[in-house]
Amino acid sequence: MTKYDVIVIGAGNGGLAAAALACLKGYKTLLFEKHNLPGGSASSFRRGRFEFEPSCHEIAEVGSPERPGPTRQLFKDLGSDANFVYEDSLYRVICTDPKEPFDVKFPAGLENLYDKIEEISPGSRQSVVHFFEYQKKAMDMAEKLNNKQINLKDLPEIMNMLRFVSRPADKIMTMFGIPKKVQHMLSAYWTYVGEPTSTLNAFMLAMMDYVYADHGAGLPSMFSHELSLSFDKTIRENGGQIFYNSPVRKILVKKRKAYGVIANGQKYYADYIICNAFPNDVFGRMISKREVPLIEVKRANSRELALSFVNVYLGLNKSPQELGVSDYTTFLLQKADSTAQYKDCFGLGGKGWVIVNNLNVAIPDCSPEGTSHMSLTCAVYGDAWSKVEPKDYKKTKLKIAEEMIEYYQKATGIIIRPYIEEIEVATPVTFSRYLGTPNGTPYGYQTRDWDGIFLRTMNLLKERTIKNFRFCGAHTENSLGYNQTYKSGKIAVEELEKKRK
């Protein structure tokens, strides 16, 4: 019988990070992945002469080589040798709402951002400065709490942090005196979380605004598949094993203690199991029903599944310069208020908002010379796509793609349709088939005000209902985002080390 120190289920971001760090720490590690490639969403695919990035828009807290951020250090700690490109702008946001139209480009750098806000809305600079300064104190206090470095004199700052954590972003921004129009401009990143500012806590929104403004964005120079392959390399070079095309059928649990898995028709045993699979699937199918704690069933049923997407990938036979594209990230908003945008996303897609990325602006050689790679992304909540008949599927997804392309052309004045050489459209059906998640969500669960990062973290011990078993990925307390999912894998291994001491 072969026994491992650690078995990791799933080579998504969290699973790869966990397996890599476990190997670096000297643990005998085995990683199972049902697909023939690592990464899950962090991959790439080809159509014609184009290679496409399927999911990564940008990664927070990477920073530049001269001023590295926490995420760059995280990759170093995890043994990744991936190369990052630094994007020194934030985004362009275009609102086509006739009641509140605007078109603004925000630069990276806190002072640059403050100056731009003052230019847009004279007299608003100081309110945004205070908002971000308050957030920085809240982030510092959260870090101290995480590292158990607090004392009595920190109580006032703890109360400040809790105010940010417990109240909606729009109410806190109003409290700081930020004008509504500026709030709407600064709220574009809500789309990265999928929770509107009326229910997204202020800490989450302000954290995204702050870290992107402070450090800019980072992008893997050779698509997110480069990140996944770098972890594959680390695992193998440090004695770990990876079994691809090997879905785990069962997680072995006895008396609420995990001790192995069944895959490839065999049993594999380990002292510790780290799981990147979705909890609904794990507790519904992979663990014997008699060993599933009732609280896990209740928790999974109470949480709302996060959003999925429709992605349109375009290979254009013109360069960005020829097309007139100069922005890497453009947010297109059909309504100014995020709650109104959110409500419009409960359909098949394309109605609430659209994010447009032209990767060549950041990485000029990511497609053949004289061409460009563009992606358009919109949100889908719920299971609307389950109601589309198979015979209508292709027609429906191409119709939505046409609408998104047309909206981009009208909003920007940039014509792209005649130059489309390759097009691929991914829907929640695509993501469900590839990722194996409910409704095709890559995001886990909605980060509601009652179920956000802080409350999940505070209840960690209550969520450890099976011994020697730990989740990682976007559905954990760290929530979503590339850097957060990689961090979840690191935290899972660090928790293992604490148990062994």
KELO-389872 format. One record per residue (C-alpha): residue in one letter; x, y, z. Coordinates in steps of 0.2 Angstrom, whole numbers, padded with zeros to 4 digits, always signed. Layout:
<atoms>
aXYZ ...
</atoms>
This chain:
<atoms>
m+0000+0000+0000 t+0007+0017-0005 k+0003+0031+0007 y+0006+0050+0004 d+0007+0064+0016 v-0004+0075+0005 i-0017+0071-0008 v-0023+0086-0018 i-0039+0084-0028 g-0040+0096-0043 a-0026+0105-0052 g-0035+0122-0052 n-0026+0137-0046 g-0029+0133-0027 g-0024+0114-0030 l-0009+0118-0040 a-0003+0131-0027 a-0006+0118-0013 a+0003+0104-0021 a+0018+0115-0026 l+0020+0121-0008 a+0018+0104+0000 c+0032+0097-0011 l+0043+0112-0007 k+0040+0108+0011 g+0045+0090+0009 y+0028+0082+0010 k+0026+0066-0001 t+0012+0073-0012 l+0000+0067-0026 l-0011+0078-0036 f-0026+0072-0046 e-0034+0081-0061 k-0048+0075-0071 h-0042+0084-0087 n-0027+0082-0097 l-0020+0099-0093 p-0017+0109-0077 g-0025+0125-0072 g-0044+0124-0075 s-0049+0141-0081 a-0030+0146-0080 s-0026+0139-0097 s-0026+0144-0116 f-0033+0137-0132 r-0030+0139-0151 r-0042+0144-0165 g-0033+0146-0182 r-0017+0156-0180 f-0023+0163-0163 e-0020+0158-0145 f-0033+0164-0133 e-0033+0168-0115 p-0049+0160-0108 s-0051+0169-0091 c-0037+0180-0084 h-0041+0198-0086 e-0028+0204-0073 i-0020+0199-0057 a-0020+0211-0042 e-0005+0215-0031 v+0008+0209-0043 g+0017+0226-0044 s+0032+0230-0055 p+0049+0221-0053 e+0056+0237-0045 r+0041+0238-0033 p+0035+0220-0031 g+0018+0217-0023 p+0012+0203-0012 t+0006+0192-0026 r+0023+0193-0035 q+0031+0187-0018 l+0017+0174-0016 f+0022+0166-0033 k+0040+0166-0028 d+0036+0157-0011 l+0026+0144-0021 g+0041+0141-0033 s+0034+0148-0049 d+0046+0155-0061 a+0032+0163-0072 n+0035+0180-0080 f+0023+0194-0077 v+0020+0210-0087 y+0016+0226-0078 e+0001+0235-0084 d+0002+0253-0077 s-0016+0259-0081 l-0032+0254-0072 y-0046+0255-0084 r-0057+0265-0095 v-0075+0265-0090 i-0089+0270-0102 c-0107+0272-0096 t-0120+0273-0110 d-0134+0277-0097 p-0143+0292-0105 k-0147+0298-0087 e-0129+0298-0082 p-0116+0296-0097 f-0098+0296-0094 d-0081+0290-0102 v-0066+0291-0091 k-0049+0283-0091 f-0041+0280-0074 p-0022+0279-0072 a-0013+0268-0060 g-0004+0276-0045 l-0013+0283-0031 e-0008+0301-0033 n-0012+0300-0052 l-0029+0293-0048 y-0033+0307-0035 d-0028+0320-0048 k-0039+0312-0061 i-0054+0312-0049 e-0051+0330-0045 e-0051+0334-0064 i-0067+0325-0067 s-0076+0331-0051 p-0068+0347-0044 g-0068+0346-0025 s-0069+0327-0024 r-0051+0323-0022 q-0050+0324-0003 s-0065+0313+0000 v-0057+0299-0011 v-0040+0302-0002 h-0049+0300+0015 f-0058+0284+0009 f-0042+0276+0003 e-0032+0281+0018 y-0046+0273+0029 q-0045+0257+0019 k-0027+0256+0020 k-0028+0256+0039 a-0042+0243+0038 m-0031+0232+0027 d-0016+0234+0039 m-0027+0229+0054 a-0034+0214+0045 e-0016+0209+0042 k-0012+0211+0060 l-0028+0201+0065 n-0023+0187+0053 n-0006+0186+0061 k-0013+0187+0079 q-0002+0203+0082 i-0016+0214+0090 n-0016+0222+0107 l-0028+0233+0117 k-0022+0250+0109 d-0028+0243+0092 l-0046+0243+0097 p-0050+0259+0089 e-0043+0253+0072 i-0052+0237+0074 m-0068+0246+0076 n-0064+0256+0060 m-0060+0240+0050 l-0077+0232+0056 r-0086+0247+0050 f-0079+0244+0032 v-0082+0226+0033 s-0100+0227+0040 r-0108+0240+0029 p-0111+0242+0010 a-0099+0250-0001 d-0111+0263-0008 k-0116+0269+0010 i-0098+0270+0016 m-0093+0280+0000 t-0108+0292+0003 m-0102+0294+0022 f-0085+0300+0015 g-0094+0313+0004 i-0089+0305-0012 p-0101+0311-0026 k-0113+0298-0033 k-0106+0300-0051 v-0088+0297-0044 q-0094+0282-0034 h-0101+0274-0050 m-0084+0277-0059 l-0074+0269-0045 s-0086+0255-0043 a-0082+0246-0060 y-0072+0232-0051 w-0088+0226-0043 t-0090+0216-0059 y-0074+0206-0054 v-0083+0200-0038 g-0101+0199-0045 e-0109+0208-0030 p-0116+0226-0032 t-0111+0240-0021 s-0127+0240-0012 t-0123+0223-0004 l-0104+0221-0007 n-0095+0227+0009 a-0085+0242+0008 f-0069+0233+0012 m-0070+0222-0003 l-0073+0236-0016 a-0060+0248-0008 m-0047+0234-0007 m-0048+0231-0025 d-0048+0250-0030 y-0033+0252-0018 v-0022+0238-0023 y-0025+0240-0041 a-0021+0259-0040 d-0006+0256-0029 h+0002+0242-0038 g-0006+0242-0055 a-0011+0225-0063 g+0000+0210-0068 l-0002+0198-0082 p+0007+0182-0086 s+0017+0185-0102 m+0012+0169-0110 f-0006+0168-0105 s-0012+0160-0088 h-0007+0143-0095 e+0011+0149-0091 l+0006+0150-0073 s-0001+0133-0072 l+0014+0125-0081 s+0026+0134-0069 f+0017+0125-0054 d+0017+0108-0064 k+0036+0110-0065 t+0038+0115-0047 i+0028+0099-0041 r+0038+0087-0052 e+0055+0095-0049 n+0052+0093-0030 g+0047+0075-0030 g+0028+0077-0032 q+0017+0066-0043 i+0003+0072-0055 f-0010+0060-0062 y-0019+0069-0076 n-0035+0061-0084 s-0039+0055-0067 p-0055+0061-0059 v-0057+0057-0040 r-0073+0047-0039 k-0073+0045-0020 i-0066+0054-0004 l-0063+0041+0009 v-0070+0046+0026 k-0072+0036+0042 k-0079+0043+0058 r-0078+0061+0051 k-0059+0059+0047 a-0053+0059+0029 y-0039+0046+0025 g-0039+0043+0006 v-0047+0044-0011 i-0053+0032-0025 a-0047+0036-0042 n-0042+0026-0058 g-0051+0011-0049 q-0038+0011-0035 k-0037+0017-0017 y-0024+0030-0013 y-0021+0034+0006 a-0015+0050+0014 d-0013+0059+0030 y-0021+0075+0023 i-0033+0079+0009 i-0034+0096+0001 c-0048+0098-0011 n-0051+0110-0025 a-0067+0103-0031 f-0084+0112-0028 p-0092+0108-0010 n-0109+0105-0018 d-0101+0091-0028 v-0090+0084-0014 f-0104+0083-0001 g-0117+0077-0014 r-0107+0064-0023 m-0089+0061-0017 i-0091+0057+0001 s-0102+0043+0008 k-0119+0051+0013 r-0118+0044+0031 e-0101+0053+0033 v-0107+0070+0027 p-0111+0082+0042 l-0128+0089+0041 i-0121+0107+0044 e-0112+0105+0027 v-0128+0101+0018 k-0136+0116+0026 r-0122+0128+0023 a-0121+0123+0004 n-0140+0125+0002 s-0140+0142+0011 r-0126+0149+0000 e-0130+0157-0017 l-0120+0151-0032 a-0109+0164-0039 l-0111+0171-0057 s-0105+0163-0073 f-0101+0172-0089 v-0103+0173-0108 n-0086+0176-0116 v-0083+0181-0134 y-0065+0178-0140 l-0060+0187-0156 g-0045+0185-0167 l-0044+0201-0177 n-0034+0204-0193 k-0029+0221-0188 s-0017+0228-0175 p-0024+0238-0160 q-0016+0254-0168 e-0025+0251-0185 l-0041+0248-0175 g-0039+0263-0164 v-0038+0253-0148 s-0027+0260-0134 d-0035+0253-0118 y-0031+0236-0111 t-0047+0235-0100 t-0063+0244-0104 f-0079+0243-0094 l-0095+0246-0103 l-0110+0250-0092 q-0128+0251-0098 k-0133+0259-0082 a-0123+0269-0070 d-0128+0261-0054 s-0121+0244-0050 t-0137+0237-0043 a-0146+0241-0059 q-0132+0233-0069 y-0133+0217-0057 k-0152+0216-0059 d-0150+0216-0078 c-0138+0201-0078 f-0152+0188-0074 g-0154+0183-0092 l-0144+0174-0105 g-0131+0188-0105 g-0125+0204-0113 k-0137+0216-0104 g-0129+0222-0088 w-0111+0226-0092 v-0097+0221-0104 i-0079+0220-0100 v-0067+0221-0115 n-0049+0217-0115 n-0037+0219-0129 l-0022+0209-0123 n-0010+0216-0137 v-0010+0233-0128 a-0002+0225-0113 i+0008+0211-0122 p+0011+0217-0140 d+0017+0200-0147 c+0003+0189-0140 s-0004+0187-0157 p+0004+0187-0175 e+0010+0203-0181 g-0003+0214-0188 t-0017+0206-0178 s-0025+0207-0161 h-0033+0197-0148 m-0049+0204-0140 s-0061+0197-0127 l-0078+0203-0122 t-0086+0196-0106 c-0103+0198-0098 a-0111+0191-0082 v-0125+0178-0081 y-0133+0174-0064 g-0144+0159-0061 d-0148+0144-0073 a-0156+0153-0087 w-0145+0143-0100 s-0153+0127-0094 k-0169+0133-0102 v-0161+0134-0120 e-0165+0120-0131 p-0150+0110-0138 k-0156+0114-0156 d-0156+0133-0151 y-0139+0133-0142 k-0127+0139-0156 k-0140+0152-0163 t-0143+0159-0145 k-0124+0161-0141 l-0120+0169-0158 k-0134+0181-0156 i-0128+0187-0139 a-0110+0188-0146 e-0117+0199-0160 e-0126+0210-0147 m-0110+0212-0137 i-0099+0216-0152 e-0112+0229-0158 y-0113+0237-0141 y-0094+0239-0140 q-0094+0247-0157 k-0107+0259-0153 a-0100+0264-0136 t-0082+0266-0142 g-0084+0271-0160 i-0071+0258-0164 i-0077+0246-0178 i-0071+0228-0176 r-0084+0217-0185 p-0076+0217-0203 y-0059+0212-0196 i-0065+0196-0186 e-0054+0182-0192 e-0058+0169-0178 i-0072+0169-0165 e-0076+0158-0151 v-0090+0160-0139 a-0091+0152-0121 t-0106+0151-0111 p-0111+0145-0093 v-0114+0128-0102 t-0096+0128-0108 f-0089+0132-0091 s-0100+0119-0083 r-0094+0106-0095 y-0076+0110-0093 l-0075+0115-0074 g-0088+0104-0068 t-0096+0117-0057 p-0115+0121-0054 n-0121+0133-0067 g-0103+0134-0074 t-0098+0146-0060 p-0079+0149-0059 y-0082+0159-0044 g-0089+0148-0030 y-0102+0157-0019 q-0108+0175-0019 t-0099+0186-0007 r-0115+0192+0002 d-0113+0204+0016 w-0118+0190+0028 d-0106+0178+0019 g-0090+0188+0014 i-0072+0185+0017 f-0072+0191+0035 l-0087+0181+0041 r-0080+0166+0033 t-0063+0168+0041 m-0071+0171+0058 n-0081+0154+0056 l-0066+0144+0050 l-0066+0132+0064 k-0085+0128+0062 e-0081+0124+0044 r-0068+0111+0048 t-0081+0097+0051 i-0071+0083+0043 k-0053+0080+0051 n-0038+0080+0039 f-0048+0088+0025 r-0047+0106+0019 f-0054+0115+0004 c-0045+0127-0007 g-0051+0138-0022 a-0063+0151-0025 h-0077+0144-0014 t-0066+0145+0002 e-0065+0160+0014 n-0053+0169+0003 s-0066+0170-0011 l-0062+0173-0029 g-0048+0181-0040 y-0032+0173-0046 n-0021+0179-0032 q-0034+0174-0019 t-0036+0156-0025 y-0017+0153-0026 k-0017+0160-0008 s-0030+0148-0003 g-0019+0133-0008 k-0004+0141+0002 i-0015+0143+0017 a-0021+0125+0016 v-0003+0119+0017 e+0001+0131+0031 e-0014+0124+0041 l-0007+0106+0039 e+0010+0112+0046 k+0001+0119+0061 k-0007+0102+0064 r+0009+0093+0063 k+0018+0104+0076 
</atoms>
